[in-house]
């Protein structure tokens, strides 16, 4: 009888232990879930490594505002321009990996600038990809009464008078400069690059006929084209822009390998917890499906992205290597 009682007592103790362990595990899971649900519990800072008023700033504010609604927390835009976007990107790379400091990254901060300037961060390893929110093709533009109607016209002129056809850019290492270098290499022509110190001076000189062409981003050139201030000659990308169906692609004009695009993405510091980056990516994906957001992006020549982290994780390294090769082959130097 005592043996039976002892066995029952032992069984009760084992059951009690199992219930205690299960209870602790359950509490742990609840704590983990609650911790994930708590984010974000305070305002998020979205660093834009450009001055206020430009395309990157506008896109950052649009995405930030819409994501703040879904996250139910304020997203504060922090403009940190300078050093070819390195200043702003460095701020985010060195910020705590808690999801409260994010970066509007892309072409300059995560591919070209770290190759041209001394960066204090690795453009791939020091960031967690959240998602791409758009790409902007290159548009070759000229002034309204320019003699250049097609790419062939530009190439023929450059071959006839090497070095006399001038293309302007917003500075060495800009998408405009990279586009010009890639095109002259593929076309086998000598065109003179005229770099400007940012701003809109290069556009004003083009409109005034003091420059021949500019390989501009669609975000900048779209309103100029719609306003009749410049004339488009060709657009990069796999298809024509919906707003300009009569403008051929570079591929249609004989340059299928020409591919320089501005791109815009959201990043967090490296080692940010996956539950946080997943939450941010999910919100970004929702935003990019909103009709008004799609309309605004396309209105400035931006093709909306998916907002999915794997897309960005694959795209960014390929861009970095593409420009690493171009910079080396063309011997491009920083200003």
BALOBA-1460 file (C-alpha; in Angstrom, 3 decimals):
// residues 335
<rec num="1" residu="x" x="0.000" y="0.000" z="0.000"/>
<rec num="2" residu="x" x="2.828" y="2.338" z="0.867"/>
<rec num="3" residu="x" x="4.487" y="1.539" z="-2.453"/>
<rec num="4" residu="x" x="1.347" y="2.524" z="-4.354"/>
<rec num="5" residu="x" x="1.023" y="5.738" z="-2.387"/>
<rec num="6" residu="x" x="4.667" y="6.569" z="-3.021"/>
<rec num="7" residu="x" x="4.226" y="5.913" z="-6.756"/>
<rec num="8" residu="x" x="1.151" y="8.143" z="-6.904"/>
<rec num="9" residu="x" x="3.003" y="10.878" z="-5.056"/>
<rec num="10" residu="x" x="5.925" y="10.617" z="-7.492"/>
<rec num="11" residu="x" x="3.565" y="10.800" z="-10.449"/>
<rec num="12" residu="x" x="1.884" y="13.892" z="-8.994"/>
<rec num="13" residu="x" x="5.286" y="15.563" z="-8.550"/>
<rec num="14" residu="x" x="6.225" y="14.772" z="-12.185"/>
<rec num="15" residu="x" x="2.934" y="16.135" z="-13.456"/>
<rec num="16" residu="x" x="3.422" y="19.270" z="-11.372"/>
<rec num="17" residu="x" x="6.908" y="19.715" z="-12.808"/>
<rec num="18" residu="x" x="5.589" y="19.290" z="-16.360"/>
<rec num="19" residu="x" x="2.871" y="21.844" z="-15.747"/>
<rec num="20" residu="x" x="5.398" y="24.271" z="-14.274"/>
<rec num="21" residu="x" x="7.723" y="23.913" z="-17.278"/>
<rec num="22" residu="x" x="4.804" y="24.289" z="-19.684"/>
<rec num="23" residu="x" x="3.645" y="27.364" z="-17.797"/>
<rec num="24" residu="x" x="7.076" y="28.974" z="-17.935"/>
<rec num="25" residu="x" x="7.342" y="28.220" z="-21.670"/>
<rec num="26" residu="x" x="3.893" y="29.656" z="-22.246"/>
<rec num="27" residu="x" x="4.783" y="32.824" z="-20.359"/>
<rec num="28" residu="x" x="7.996" y="33.083" z="-22.365"/>
<rec num="29" residu="x" x="6.104" y="32.801" z="-25.652"/>
<rec num="30" residu="x" x="3.561" y="35.348" z="-24.487"/>
<rec num="31" residu="x" x="6.374" y="37.731" z="-23.484"/>
<rec num="32" residu="x" x="8.074" y="37.298" z="-26.862"/>
<rec num="33" residu="x" x="4.830" y="37.858" z="-28.729"/>
<rec num="34" residu="x" x="3.983" y="40.877" z="-26.610"/>
<rec num="35" residu="x" x="7.448" y="42.325" z="-27.177"/>
<rec num="36" residu="x" x="6.959" y="41.994" z="-30.932"/>
<rec num="37" residu="x" x="3.488" y="43.524" z="-30.698"/>
<rec num="38" residu="x" x="4.847" y="46.493" z="-28.740"/>
<rec num="39" residu="x" x="7.060" y="47.675" z="-31.653"/>
<rec num="40" residu="x" x="6.976" y="50.507" z="-32.404"/>
<rec num="41" residu="x" x="6.404" y="52.071" z="-29.010"/>
<rec num="42" residu="x" x="7.900" y="55.454" z="-29.886"/>
<rec num="43" residu="x" x="8.484" y="57.626" z="-33.009"/>
<rec num="44" residu="x" x="10.720" y="56.253" z="-35.759"/>
<rec num="45" residu="x" x="13.395" y="58.394" z="-37.424"/>
<rec num="46" residu="x" x="13.677" y="58.015" z="-41.183"/>
<rec num="47" residu="x" x="16.995" y="59.426" z="-42.396"/>
<rec num="48" residu="x" x="16.993" y="60.894" z="-45.910"/>
<rec num="49" residu="x" x="20.617" y="61.514" z="-46.977"/>
<rec num="50" residu="x" x="19.559" y="64.382" z="-49.257"/>
<rec num="51" residu="x" x="18.388" y="67.975" z="-48.788"/>
<rec num="52" residu="x" x="14.689" y="68.673" z="-48.345"/>
<rec num="53" residu="x" x="12.698" y="69.229" z="-51.499"/>
<rec num="54" residu="x" x="14.302" y="66.723" z="-53.879"/>
<rec num="55" residu="x" x="12.944" y="63.466" z="-55.267"/>
<rec num="56" residu="x" x="14.453" y="61.303" z="-52.516"/>
<rec num="57" residu="x" x="13.020" y="63.588" z="-49.847"/>
<rec num="58" residu="x" x="9.591" y="63.590" z="-51.478"/>
<rec num="59" residu="x" x="9.541" y="59.806" z="-51.793"/>
<rec num="60" residu="x" x="10.784" y="59.342" z="-48.227"/>
<rec num="61" residu="x" x="8.058" y="61.596" z="-46.881"/>
<rec num="62" residu="x" x="5.375" y="59.830" z="-48.919"/>
<rec num="63" residu="x" x="6.407" y="56.364" z="-47.779"/>
<rec num="64" residu="x" x="7.057" y="57.518" z="-44.214"/>
<rec num="65" residu="x" x="3.650" y="59.130" z="-43.863"/>
<rec num="66" residu="x" x="1.795" y="56.109" z="-45.190"/>
<rec num="67" residu="x" x="3.762" y="53.608" z="-43.098"/>
<rec num="68" residu="x" x="3.205" y="55.664" z="-39.958"/>
<rec num="69" residu="x" x="-0.537" y="55.164" z="-40.382"/>
<rec num="70" residu="x" x="-0.184" y="51.386" z="-40.434"/>
<rec num="71" residu="x" x="2.388" y="51.304" z="-37.633"/>
<rec num="72" residu="x" x="0.303" y="53.735" z="-35.589"/>
<rec num="73" residu="x" x="3.424" y="55.648" z="-34.690"/>
<rec num="74" residu="x" x="4.949" y="58.867" z="-35.999"/>
<rec num="75" residu="x" x="7.788" y="58.639" z="-38.528"/>
<rec num="76" residu="x" x="10.045" y="61.692" z="-38.396"/>
<rec num="77" residu="x" x="12.015" y="62.669" z="-41.507"/>
<rec num="78" residu="x" x="15.620" y="63.596" z="-40.750"/>
<rec num="79" residu="x" x="17.422" y="65.164" z="-43.724"/>
<rec num="80" residu="x" x="21.169" y="64.459" z="-43.474"/>
<rec num="81" residu="x" x="22.711" y="65.524" z="-46.815"/>
<rec num="82" residu="x" x="26.396" y="65.652" z="-47.625"/>
<rec num="83" residu="x" x="29.420" y="63.644" z="-48.823"/>
<rec num="84" residu="x" x="27.483" y="61.958" z="-51.586"/>
<rec num="85" residu="x" x="24.888" y="60.563" z="-49.092"/>
<rec num="86" residu="x" x="27.600" y="59.085" z="-46.849"/>
<rec num="87" residu="x" x="26.760" y="61.334" z="-43.888"/>
<rec num="88" residu="x" x="23.155" y="60.191" z="-43.609"/>
<rec num="89" residu="x" x="23.914" y="56.558" z="-44.367"/>
<rec num="90" residu="x" x="26.651" y="56.484" z="-41.727"/>
<rec num="91" residu="x" x="24.205" y="57.781" z="-39.111"/>
<rec num="92" residu="x" x="21.934" y="54.801" z="-39.752"/>
<rec num="93" residu="x" x="24.726" y="52.244" z="-40.058"/>
<rec num="94" residu="x" x="25.968" y="53.221" z="-36.584"/>
<rec num="95" residu="x" x="22.527" y="53.577" z="-34.967"/>
<rec num="96" residu="x" x="21.140" y="51.051" z="-32.454"/>
<rec num="97" residu="x" x="19.669" y="48.007" z="-34.207"/>
<rec num="98" residu="x" x="16.227" y="48.469" z="-32.665"/>
<rec num="99" residu="x" x="14.124" y="49.553" z="-35.637"/>
<rec num="100" residu="x" x="13.849" y="53.181" z="-34.596"/>
<rec num="101" residu="x" x="16.365" y="54.600" z="-37.084"/>
<rec num="102" residu="x" x="15.862" y="53.768" z="-40.765"/>
<rec num="103" residu="x" x="17.429" y="54.863" z="-44.050"/>
<rec num="104" residu="x" x="16.056" y="55.877" z="-47.422"/>
<rec num="105" residu="x" x="18.891" y="54.226" z="-49.320"/>
<rec num="106" residu="x" x="19.566" y="53.432" z="-52.925"/>
<rec num="107" residu="x" x="21.817" y="54.146" z="-55.903"/>
<rec num="108" residu="x" x="24.233" y="56.521" z="-54.169"/>
<rec num="109" residu="x" x="24.318" y="55.373" z="-50.540"/>
<rec num="110" residu="x" x="24.342" y="51.636" z="-51.194"/>
<rec num="111" residu="x" x="26.193" y="51.261" z="-54.480"/>
<rec num="112" residu="x" x="28.169" y="54.177" z="-55.966"/>
<rec num="113" residu="x" x="29.260" y="56.567" z="-53.195"/>
<rec num="114" residu="x" x="31.031" y="53.940" z="-51.067"/>
<rec num="115" residu="x" x="33.067" y="53.052" z="-54.166"/>
<rec num="116" residu="x" x="34.105" y="56.647" z="-54.856"/>
<rec num="117" residu="x" x="34.513" y="58.097" z="-51.385"/>
<rec num="118" residu="x" x="35.889" y="56.860" z="-48.073"/>
<rec num="119" residu="x" x="32.870" y="55.348" z="-46.361"/>
<rec num="120" residu="x" x="32.666" y="54.401" z="-42.691"/>
<rec num="121" residu="x" x="30.259" y="51.578" z="-43.453"/>
<rec num="122" residu="x" x="29.853" y="48.574" z="-45.720"/>
<rec num="123" residu="x" x="26.881" y="49.223" z="-48.053"/>
<rec num="124" residu="x" x="25.711" y="45.621" z="-47.789"/>
<rec num="125" residu="x" x="26.909" y="44.163" z="-44.477"/>
<rec num="126" residu="x" x="26.010" y="47.150" z="-42.285"/>
<rec num="127" residu="x" x="22.319" y="47.248" z="-43.225"/>
<rec num="128" residu="x" x="19.270" y="45.004" z="-43.019"/>
<rec num="129" residu="x" x="17.124" y="45.213" z="-46.174"/>
<rec num="130" residu="x" x="13.482" y="46.074" z="-45.574"/>
<rec num="131" residu="x" x="12.360" y="46.519" z="-49.173"/>
<rec num="132" residu="x" x="12.561" y="48.508" z="-52.395"/>
<rec num="133" residu="x" x="9.831" y="51.027" z="-53.004"/>
<rec num="134" residu="x" x="10.708" y="52.068" z="-56.530"/>
<rec num="135" residu="x" x="13.046" y="52.372" z="-59.477"/>
<rec num="136" residu="x" x="13.483" y="55.323" z="-61.821"/>
<rec num="137" residu="x" x="14.835" y="54.769" z="-65.338"/>
<rec num="138" residu="x" x="17.285" y="57.058" z="-67.087"/>
<rec num="139" residu="x" x="15.866" y="59.434" z="-69.679"/>
<rec num="140" residu="x" x="18.136" y="61.003" z="-72.281"/>
<rec num="141" residu="x" x="16.909" y="64.593" z="-72.653"/>
<rec num="142" residu="x" x="17.886" y="67.614" z="-74.727"/>
<rec num="143" residu="x" x="16.644" y="71.190" z="-75.132"/>
<rec num="144" residu="x" x="13.425" y="71.800" z="-77.101"/>
<rec num="145" residu="x" x="14.981" y="73.143" z="-80.331"/>
<rec num="146" residu="x" x="17.989" y="70.808" z="-80.274"/>
<rec num="147" residu="x" x="19.036" y="69.211" z="-83.576"/>
<rec num="148" residu="x" x="19.182" y="65.830" z="-81.802"/>
<rec num="149" residu="x" x="15.951" y="63.901" z="-82.329"/>
<rec num="150" residu="x" x="17.269" y="60.361" z="-81.810"/>
<rec num="151" residu="x" x="20.145" y="58.512" z="-80.156"/>
<rec num="152" residu="x" x="21.574" y="58.001" z="-83.636"/>
<rec num="153" residu="x" x="21.747" y="61.772" z="-84.068"/>
<rec num="154" residu="x" x="23.741" y="62.092" z="-80.835"/>
<rec num="155" residu="x" x="26.104" y="59.239" z="-81.694"/>
<rec num="156" residu="x" x="26.678" y="60.479" z="-85.257"/>
<rec num="157" residu="x" x="27.541" y="63.961" z="-83.957"/>
<rec num="158" residu="x" x="29.881" y="62.539" z="-81.318"/>
<rec num="159" residu="x" x="31.675" y="60.418" z="-83.916"/>
<rec num="160" residu="x" x="31.952" y="63.308" z="-86.348"/>
<rec num="161" residu="x" x="33.333" y="65.698" z="-83.744"/>
<rec num="162" residu="x" x="34.860" y="63.719" z="-80.851"/>
<rec num="163" residu="x" x="34.649" y="65.527" z="-77.529"/>
<rec num="164" residu="x" x="32.437" y="68.356" z="-78.780"/>
<rec num="165" residu="x" x="29.087" y="66.867" z="-77.716"/>
<rec num="166" residu="x" x="28.665" y="67.676" z="-74.033"/>
<rec num="167" residu="x" x="26.522" y="65.914" z="-71.449"/>
<rec num="168" residu="x" x="25.921" y="67.454" z="-68.051"/>
<rec num="169" residu="x" x="25.454" y="65.853" z="-64.651"/>
<rec num="170" residu="x" x="24.830" y="66.808" z="-61.053"/>
<rec num="171" residu="x" x="28.365" y="65.696" z="-60.163"/>
<rec num="172" residu="x" x="30.887" y="62.887" z="-60.426"/>
<rec num="173" residu="x" x="29.384" y="59.593" z="-59.325"/>
<rec num="174" residu="x" x="25.785" y="60.736" z="-59.783"/>
<rec num="175" residu="x" x="23.331" y="58.520" z="-61.716"/>
<rec num="176" residu="x" x="23.606" y="61.060" z="-64.542"/>
<rec num="177" residu="x" x="27.377" y="60.653" z="-64.699"/>
<rec num="178" residu="x" x="27.239" y="56.846" z="-64.487"/>
<rec num="179" residu="x" x="24.668" y="56.805" z="-67.281"/>
<rec num="180" residu="x" x="26.850" y="58.960" z="-69.514"/>
<rec num="181" residu="x" x="29.925" y="56.810" z="-68.910"/>
<rec num="182" residu="x" x="28.040" y="53.597" z="-69.585"/>
<rec num="183" residu="x" x="26.522" y="54.959" z="-72.782"/>
<rec num="184" residu="x" x="29.724" y="56.397" z="-74.249"/>
<rec num="185" residu="x" x="31.438" y="53.081" z="-73.530"/>
<rec num="186" residu="x" x="28.736" y="51.037" z="-75.234"/>
<rec num="187" residu="x" x="28.400" y="53.451" z="-78.164"/>
<rec num="188" residu="x" x="32.160" y="53.761" z="-78.603"/>
<rec num="189" residu="x" x="32.075" y="57.555" z="-78.700"/>
<rec num="190" residu="x" x="33.906" y="60.407" z="-76.990"/>
<rec num="191" residu="x" x="31.561" y="62.869" z="-75.276"/>
<rec num="192" residu="x" x="32.625" y="65.524" z="-72.777"/>
<rec num="193" residu="x" x="31.265" y="65.175" z="-69.252"/>
<rec num="194" residu="x" x="30.421" y="68.485" z="-67.575"/>
<rec num="195" residu="x" x="29.850" y="67.930" z="-63.831"/>
<rec num="196" residu="x" x="27.967" y="70.474" z="-61.731"/>
<rec num="197" residu="x" x="27.902" y="70.813" z="-57.961"/>
<rec num="198" residu="x" x="24.380" y="69.548" z="-57.472"/>
<rec num="199" residu="x" x="21.335" y="71.788" z="-57.612"/>
<rec num="200" residu="x" x="19.655" y="72.537" z="-60.934"/>
<rec num="201" residu="x" x="22.404" y="74.474" z="-62.739"/>
<rec num="202" residu="x" x="22.951" y="71.630" z="-65.207"/>
<rec num="203" residu="x" x="19.254" y="71.625" z="-66.092"/>
<rec num="204" residu="x" x="19.215" y="75.378" z="-66.592"/>
<rec num="205" residu="x" x="22.213" y="75.140" z="-68.884"/>
<rec num="206" residu="x" x="20.547" y="72.373" z="-70.874"/>
<rec num="207" residu="x" x="17.337" y="74.364" z="-71.273"/>
<rec num="208" residu="x" x="19.444" y="77.317" z="-72.395"/>
<rec num="209" residu="x" x="21.233" y="75.208" z="-75.006"/>
<rec num="210" residu="x" x="24.623" y="75.458" z="-73.313"/>
<rec num="211" residu="x" x="24.674" y="71.667" z="-72.883"/>
<rec num="212" residu="x" x="23.746" y="69.170" z="-75.572"/>
<rec num="213" residu="x" x="22.149" y="66.384" z="-73.535"/>
<rec num="214" residu="x" x="21.675" y="65.029" z="-70.013"/>
<rec num="215" residu="x" x="21.157" y="61.408" z="-68.996"/>
<rec num="216" residu="x" x="18.656" y="62.310" z="-66.313"/>
<rec num="217" residu="x" x="16.559" y="60.309" z="-63.860"/>
<rec num="218" residu="x" x="12.869" y="60.034" z="-64.661"/>
<rec num="219" residu="x" x="12.005" y="61.513" z="-61.245"/>
<rec num="220" residu="x" x="13.680" y="64.766" z="-62.256"/>
<rec num="221" residu="x" x="12.979" y="64.794" z="-65.981"/>
<rec num="222" residu="x" x="9.279" y="63.833" z="-65.964"/>
<rec num="223" residu="x" x="7.939" y="67.240" z="-64.810"/>
<rec num="224" residu="x" x="10.384" y="69.004" z="-67.159"/>
<rec num="225" residu="x" x="9.163" y="66.965" z="-70.108"/>
<rec num="226" residu="x" x="5.509" y="67.509" z="-69.197"/>
<rec num="227" residu="x" x="6.205" y="71.238" z="-68.903"/>
<rec num="228" residu="x" x="7.777" y="71.352" z="-72.353"/>
<rec num="229" residu="x" x="11.118" y="72.574" z="-71.011"/>
<rec num="230" residu="x" x="13.118" y="69.620" z="-72.349"/>
<rec num="231" residu="x" x="12.627" y="66.986" z="-75.038"/>
<rec num="232" residu="x" x="13.088" y="63.249" z="-74.342"/>
<rec num="233" residu="x" x="15.104" y="61.149" z="-76.761"/>
<rec num="234" residu="x" x="15.169" y="57.697" z="-75.141"/>
<rec num="235" residu="x" x="14.412" y="55.911" z="-71.876"/>
<rec num="236" residu="x" x="16.163" y="52.999" z="-70.173"/>
<rec num="237" residu="x" x="14.226" y="50.046" z="-68.855"/>
<rec num="238" residu="x" x="12.443" y="47.132" z="-70.491"/>
<rec num="239" residu="x" x="9.511" y="49.176" z="-71.783"/>
<rec num="240" residu="x" x="8.457" y="52.702" z="-72.655"/>
<rec num="241" residu="x" x="7.154" y="55.004" z="-69.941"/>
<rec num="242" residu="x" x="3.320" y="55.117" z="-69.833"/>
<rec num="243" residu="x" x="3.365" y="58.923" z="-69.784"/>
<rec num="244" residu="x" x="5.612" y="59.095" z="-72.861"/>
<rec num="245" residu="x" x="4.601" y="56.229" z="-75.165"/>
<rec num="246" residu="x" x="6.275" y="57.825" z="-78.195"/>
<rec num="247" residu="x" x="9.729" y="57.872" z="-76.583"/>
<rec num="248" residu="x" x="11.678" y="54.712" z="-77.523"/>
<rec num="249" residu="x" x="13.787" y="52.694" z="-75.122"/>
<rec num="250" residu="x" x="17.565" y="52.484" z="-75.402"/>
<rec num="251" residu="x" x="17.106" y="48.830" z="-76.357"/>
<rec num="252" residu="x" x="14.835" y="49.779" z="-79.248"/>
<rec num="253" residu="x" x="17.454" y="52.317" z="-80.316"/>
<rec num="254" residu="x" x="20.193" y="49.690" z="-80.527"/>
<rec num="255" residu="x" x="21.579" y="49.626" z="-76.964"/>
<rec num="256" residu="x" x="19.970" y="46.634" z="-75.202"/>
<rec num="257" residu="x" x="22.650" y="46.488" z="-72.479"/>
<rec num="258" residu="x" x="22.227" y="50.067" z="-71.304"/>
<rec num="259" residu="x" x="20.826" y="49.853" z="-67.778"/>
<rec num="260" residu="x" x="21.274" y="52.663" z="-65.271"/>
<rec num="261" residu="x" x="18.356" y="53.287" z="-62.943"/>
<rec num="262" residu="x" x="17.821" y="55.298" z="-59.838"/>
<rec num="263" residu="x" x="16.395" y="53.119" z="-57.065"/>
<rec num="264" residu="x" x="14.866" y="53.791" z="-53.698"/>
<rec num="265" residu="x" x="14.804" y="51.434" z="-50.734"/>
<rec num="266" residu="x" x="14.265" y="51.170" z="-47.025"/>
<rec num="267" residu="x" x="17.036" y="49.887" z="-44.746"/>
<rec num="268" residu="x" x="17.562" y="49.290" z="-41.029"/>
<rec num="269" residu="x" x="20.913" y="48.918" z="-39.238"/>
<rec num="270" residu="x" x="22.504" y="45.461" z="-39.419"/>
<rec num="271" residu="x" x="21.368" y="42.951" z="-36.755"/>
<rec num="272" residu="x" x="17.959" y="44.560" z="-36.339"/>
<rec num="273" residu="x" x="15.686" y="41.724" z="-35.101"/>
<rec num="274" residu="x" x="13.845" y="39.864" z="-37.848"/>
<rec num="275" residu="x" x="10.437" y="40.341" z="-36.248"/>
<rec num="276" residu="x" x="10.960" y="44.102" z="-36.541"/>
<rec num="277" residu="x" x="12.246" y="44.129" z="-40.139"/>
<rec num="278" residu="x" x="9.466" y="41.727" z="-41.116"/>
<rec num="279" residu="x" x="6.900" y="44.065" z="-39.588"/>
<rec num="280" residu="x" x="8.370" y="47.050" z="-41.427"/>
<rec num="281" residu="x" x="8.535" y="45.144" z="-44.709"/>
<rec num="282" residu="x" x="4.920" y="44.031" z="-44.340"/>
<rec num="283" residu="x" x="3.803" y="47.634" z="-43.797"/>
<rec num="284" residu="x" x="5.868" y="48.819" z="-46.766"/>
<rec num="285" residu="x" x="4.262" y="46.180" z="-48.976"/>
<rec num="286" residu="x" x="0.803" y="47.359" z="-47.924"/>
<rec num="287" residu="x" x="1.715" y="50.972" z="-48.709"/>
<rec num="288" residu="x" x="3.013" y="50.097" z="-52.180"/>
<rec num="289" residu="x" x="-0.356" y="48.556" z="-53.057"/>
<rec num="290" residu="x" x="-2.300" y="51.722" z="-52.228"/>
<rec num="291" residu="x" x="-3.762" y="53.295" z="-55.406"/>
<rec num="292" residu="x" x="-2.867" y="56.850" z="-54.364"/>
<rec num="293" residu="x" x="0.745" y="55.857" z="-53.631"/>
<rec num="294" residu="x" x="1.052" y="54.043" z="-56.969"/>
<rec num="295" residu="x" x="-0.350" y="57.112" z="-58.730"/>
<rec num="296" residu="x" x="2.073" y="59.485" z="-57.007"/>
<rec num="297" residu="x" x="5.084" y="57.276" z="-57.706"/>
<rec num="298" residu="x" x="4.223" y="56.840" z="-61.364"/>
<rec num="299" residu="x" x="3.497" y="60.554" z="-61.596"/>
<rec num="300" residu="x" x="7.185" y="61.269" z="-61.028"/>
<rec num="301" residu="x" x="8.422" y="58.458" z="-63.259"/>
<rec num="302" residu="x" x="8.979" y="55.873" z="-60.523"/>
<rec num="303" residu="x" x="7.989" y="52.248" z="-61.075"/>
<rec num="304" residu="x" x="6.704" y="50.939" z="-57.715"/>
<rec num="305" residu="x" x="8.683" y="48.121" z="-56.090"/>
<rec num="306" residu="x" x="7.338" y="45.148" z="-54.177"/>
<rec num="307" residu="x" x="8.608" y="46.184" z="-50.762"/>
<rec num="308" residu="x" x="9.881" y="42.646" z="-50.187"/>
<rec num="309" residu="x" x="13.230" y="42.250" z="-48.422"/>
<rec num="310" residu="x" x="14.521" y="39.350" z="-50.596"/>
<rec num="311" residu="x" x="14.139" y="41.490" z="-53.721"/>
<rec num="312" residu="x" x="16.325" y="44.208" z="-52.208"/>
<rec num="313" residu="x" x="18.807" y="41.698" z="-50.780"/>
<rec num="314" residu="x" x="19.379" y="40.380" z="-54.300"/>
<rec num="315" residu="x" x="19.257" y="43.681" z="-56.192"/>
<rec num="316" residu="x" x="21.637" y="45.823" z="-54.125"/>
<rec num="317" residu="x" x="24.734" y="43.589" z="-54.368"/>
<rec num="318" residu="x" x="24.296" y="43.274" z="-58.137"/>
<rec num="319" residu="x" x="24.155" y="47.070" z="-58.437"/>
<rec num="320" residu="x" x="27.276" y="47.435" z="-56.309"/>
<rec num="321" residu="x" x="29.256" y="45.062" z="-58.518"/>
<rec num="322" residu="x" x="27.973" y="46.631" z="-61.735"/>
<rec num="323" residu="x" x="29.221" y="50.067" z="-60.737"/>
<rec num="324" residu="x" x="32.412" y="48.727" z="-59.241"/>
<rec num="325" residu="x" x="33.291" y="47.450" z="-62.729"/>
<rec num="326" residu="x" x="32.123" y="50.635" z="-64.500"/>
<rec num="327" residu="x" x="34.099" y="52.906" z="-62.162"/>
<rec num="328" residu="x" x="37.223" y="50.818" z="-62.623"/>
<rec num="329" residu="x" x="36.909" y="50.495" z="-66.424"/>
<rec num="330" residu="x" x="36.134" y="54.192" z="-66.950"/>
<rec num="331" residu="x" x="38.665" y="55.302" z="-64.312"/>
<rec num="332" residu="x" x="36.036" y="57.474" z="-62.623"/>
<rec num="333" residu="x" x="37.309" y="59.600" z="-59.730"/>
<rec num="334" residu="x" x="35.511" y="61.487" z="-56.987"/>
<rec num="335" residu="x" x="35.226" y="65.281" z="-57.209"/>
